[in-house]
Amino acid sequence: MSEERRLYPRADAQIPVELINCIGAQAQGMVINLSEGGLLVAGDASLAKVYALQMGVPLELSLCFSLAGETVRCDARAVYQRRLSQQQYELGLEFSWLDPASLRLVQAEVVSAC
């Protein structure tokens, strides 16, 4: 068995999310796992287009999703991108800004799912 080396535990999720890049391109996706440090988003080709517009520079996105009936707005940078098929993509995102109230919501979600 391998040792867990992640800084933050992850929780599986199925949470709709809206992503907007710095030039206003938007995409819809689904948060498939979540941690205090970031999240993994799955989506269709529109997710890749939001990512592709910024190739070569660190991608910063604004995100909006709901936890426990509350809206979470945050900023994140793309640290991972993978194409699963022609219409399925994943983006690994690290939070670059998350207000304290939203952080508490994320922490509660992770704790309840683990």
C-alpha positions in Angstrom: 0.0 0.0 0.0 1.3 3.4 -0.9 1.6 6.2 1.6 -0.8 9.2 1.2 1.5 12.2 0.3 -1.2 14.8 -0.4 -1.1 18.0 1.7 -4.9 18.1 1.9 -7.4 15.1 1.9 -9.7 15.0 -1.1 -13.4 14.3 -1.1 -15.4 13.0 -4.1 -18.1 15.4 -5.3 -20.6 16.1 -8.0 -21.0 19.8 -7.9 -21.8 22.0 -10.9 -19.3 24.8 -11.4 -18.9 27.9 -13.7 -15.4 28.9 -14.8 -14.4 32.2 -16.3 -10.9 33.1 -17.5 -9.3 36.5 -17.5 -10.6 37.5 -20.9 -14.2 36.5 -20.1 -14.4 33.1 -21.8 -16.8 30.9 -19.8 -17.3 27.1 -19.3 -19.5 24.9 -17.3 -18.1 21.8 -15.6 -18.5 19.5 -12.7 -16.3 19.4 -9.6 -15.4 15.7 -9.2 -13.2 16.1 -6.2 -12.5 18.9 -3.7 -9.9 19.7 -1.0 -8.8 22.7 1.0 -6.1 23.3 -1.6 -8.1 23.0 -4.8 -10.4 20.9 -7.0 -10.6 18.7 -10.0 -13.2 19.8 -12.7 -14.5 17.6 -15.5 -16.2 19.0 -18.5 -16.7 19.0 -22.3 -14.7 20.8 -25.0 -15.7 24.2 -23.7 -13.5 23.5 -20.7 -10.6 22.9 -23.0 -11.3 26.2 -24.9 -11.1 28.2 -21.7 -7.8 26.5 -21.0 -6.4 26.8 -24.5 -6.9 30.5 -24.7 -4.1 30.9 -22.1 -1.6 28.3 -23.3 2.0 29.2 -22.3 1.1 31.3 -19.3 -0.3 30.3 -15.9 -4.1 30.1 -16.2 -6.1 32.0 -13.6 -9.8 31.3 -13.4 -12.7 32.7 -11.4 -15.0 29.9 -10.2 -18.5 29.9 -8.8 -20.2 26.9 -7.2 -22.5 26.0 -4.3 -21.8 24.2 -1.1 -24.4 23.7 1.7 -26.7 26.1 -0.1 -24.1 28.9 -0.1 -22.3 30.3 -3.1 -18.6 29.9 -3.2 -16.7 32.4 -5.4 -12.9 31.9 -5.7 -9.9 32.2 -7.9 -7.7 29.3 -8.9 -4.8 28.5 -11.2 -4.6 25.5 -13.5 -2.0 23.0 -12.4 -3.2 20.0 -14.4 -5.0 19.5 -17.7 -5.9 16.2 -19.3 -8.0 15.2 -22.3 -9.9 12.0 -21.6 -11.6 11.9 -25.0 -12.6 14.2 -27.8 -15.4 15.7 -25.6 -14.2 15.0 -22.1 -11.5 17.1 -20.3 -10.2 17.5 -16.7 -8.6 20.5 -15.1 -6.8 20.3 -11.8 -7.1 23.7 -10.1 -5.2 25.1 -7.1 -7.0 27.8 -5.1 -5.2 31.2 -5.4 -7.9 33.1 -3.5 -10.6 31.7 -1.2 -12.3 33.9 1.4 -12.4 32.5 5.0 -16.2 31.8 4.9 -15.8 29.8 1.7 -12.8 28.0 3.1 -14.9 26.9 6.0 -17.6 25.6 3.6 -14.9 23.6 1.7 -13.5 22.2 4.9 -16.9 21.1 6.1 -17.7 19.4 2.7 -14.4 17.5 2.8 -14.9 16.4 6.4 -18.5 15.2 5.8 -17.5 13.3 2.7 -14.5 11.5 4.2 
